[in-house]
Amino acid sequence: MTEPKHQIRALYTDSTITVYQAYSPAIGLAAARDGRFPAVWQRNRMTWIKPSFLWMMYRCGWGTKEGQEHVLAVEITREGFEWALRHACLSHYEHGLHTDRNTWRRQLKRAPARVQWDPERDLHLQPLPHRSLQLGLASEAARLYADEWIISIADVTPLARMIHAHVRVGGLEAAQQLLPHERLYPVGDELLTHLHR
């Protein structure tokens, strides 16, 4: 059986899903300490959340990129996550999915969330054949995320560094054991049909 090209794999419970973001110390340390984003976190800007730990590692360079030194595991409600999917628009025009470019542009402009599908990554941060979800939250969705959906925030930078240390010396089995246990997220087709072909 072939693996689906578009997948949401995540660490989740019956009521929550964990997503990842990386921030500077000013935001990351305060958010992990207080369990919410500090006042300097801007609710009127697009913020991208990623259910894939390894895609986050690819994006932030294992927490080494400037402004992304603190990797946060943000546990949010599944209800909120699925609301964002329901109200999202694909971030690029897809012939056969959208009626035409102008219709897609109007949908994108109105949508409080947007979706990108990027190649999932392995422990060496090399691309895999299937694609992983990145979910951009703007306007209403960003405010709901920050003020209503968050259950907890943990700084997982030490975990990222430990996994990376194993990878650097070829300890892939040890690195694999430390990864968050991500499973295929049980999302209904009706939440994704407007987000990929």
C-alpha positions, 0 to 999 in steps of 0.5 A: 500500500502506497503512503499518502502524499499529504499527511498530518503526523503528530503527537496527540491525545484525545483532546490535544495536538502538539505543534512546534514553533521556534523563537528568540530567547525573549519570546521562547523563554517567557512563553515556556515559563508562563504557558502563554506568549508574552506581550511582545508576541504580535497577534496581528502577524502570521504565525506558522505552526508545525505538527512535525518535530523533524520539519521544525528541526529542518526549519530552525536548524536544530535550534541554531538559527538566529531568532529560532534558538528556543524550540517550543512544543505547544499543546493546543486543543484539537478543536482549535486545530481543526477549526483552523484547517476548516477555515484555511486556504491553500497558500498557492494556486492549484489548478483543478482544486481552485476554480481560477486564480482570482477566486483563489486569491480572494479566498486566500485574502479572506482566510484566517489560516493557510496551509503549505505542504512541504516535504517531510524530513528524516533525521538527517533533515533530508526530504522524504516522499510524503509531505507534511503540514505547515499551518499559518495562522493570521488575524482571528486564528492567531488570536484564538491560538494565543488566547484560547487554544493553548493548553501548555507550552514546553521548551524542548530545545534540550531534547532537540540538542540531544537528538542532534548530538546523536545524529552527528555521531551516527547514533540514529537508533538512539536519536530515533528513540528520543523523537516524539511519537508522531502518528497519523492524525485522524482527520476526516477527509472533509477537513482536507479536501479543499487543501490538496489534490 
